[in-house]
Amino acid sequence: MKKFISVQLLLIFILAIWTDKSYAQIGSWISLDEMPSERGCAASAVLNNKVYIIGGFADSDETAMTKVIAYDAVADSFIMDIADLPVPLGRVKTEVLNGKIYAVGGHSENWGDNMLPSLYEYDPLYNSWTQKADMLQPRFNHSTAVLNGKLVVLGGRTVAFPAPVDNSVESYDPDTDSWTSISPMNYIRAGHASAVVNDKLYVLGGGTSSVLFPVIERYDPLTNEWLELTEMPNRWGHGAVVLDNQIYFFGGANYVHGLPDIWRYDVENDSLIDLEAIMPDSLINPSYGLLEDAAGDKCIYVLGGTTPAWWLGGTGPRTSAAVLKYCPDRTSSVLGDEAVSELKFTVFPNPVSNWTNIAYELENSTNVNISIFDQSGCIVRTLLDEFQASGPHKVTWNLSDVAVGVYYCKITTKKYIATRKVIIHH
């Protein structure tokens, strides 16, 4: 009898996980329940497997906020009783160092007004903020990283727009509560991302209000020198995390549209891989973090951000409450191997001018949706939405009325989501 009850409980547990949308398939994005409210240009810091969302501004205007919340990936819930910032901060940046969160720079009023050199330290043990030594100069739209036990702050704007962007770099020592200048970057950058791998600091993307710089730079603290590396797709306002000594960067925009794609940078081979997974929402300056989910898998979480429509002169809401999840390295699950296998499909020819075939094979009978998205994440066309039997299938896409550009073909079934990039030229 006990064995029967145990089997029943196990089946109930498996069914709960099967229907729980927080369990993503490998290599695809999913949407989770939204944040309590919209938030844009907020900082993010991962501490104790929770991502803290700090400052930023709401949808109603660009007035900076003091509010701090945290997202618990295991519980898929938000923690609301975290101490507010001492002052409102928009476009602030944060890092975790010695078990504490450091919030540096930003602005305290509307966009670009009253830029700050300030540094605040959050102690989770006492749930309180303490002001520390100011930076050497005020900054916003900068980036931050932790390198050899010190907080490094890079570039950004040091005076209000439209003044030039900066390439200076400074380092904070928490032991002495003091700042020191280090070698400047080769390029002036704002809206860029930074990451540390193997005790070297990498800077990706960003630029000025008129020019974006695709060159990835690497800083070696032993030589105090910067080295130019390979080029990446132009973007600003993106996020970046490190997993298994590789850098994943995602989201952001160029000067034409939002970029809902995700790339992996292999630092050892200085090479880039397009992971061909499109985000459900195109987000600029989101909060983000690498967290372990309830299954113990390390996944990228993206929370809120500003919308391309607003940034690029369109209409619509300024900020988002979206919560997105991407699991780049899911190799096991309580559901077994079948649940985490990928749906394989091909798009051929590709690049394409007039027509292309989308070929795929279904393990089981299921409903199939095939949709085409543009680079901003907007759906262009639904090619198929119907129940299909198991076995091989092929759909032909006529491109005679489709504009030249880069698109994403996404196939969704009950169990799987898969995406391929399609390049169209006439």
PyMOL commands that set and color helices and strands:
alter all, ss='L'
color gray80, all
select helices_A, chain A and resi 2-19+308-311+337-340
alter helices_A, ss='H'
color red, helices_A
select strands_A, chain A and resi 29-32+43-47+50-54+68-72+77-79+93-97+100-104+119-123+128-132+143-147+150-157+165-173+178-182+193-197+200-204+215-220+225-231+239-243+246-250+262-266+271-274+287-292+298-306+319-326+345-348+355-362+366-373+379-388+391-398+405-412+417-424
alter strands_A, ss='S'
color yellow, strands_A
deselect
rebuild
show_as cartoon
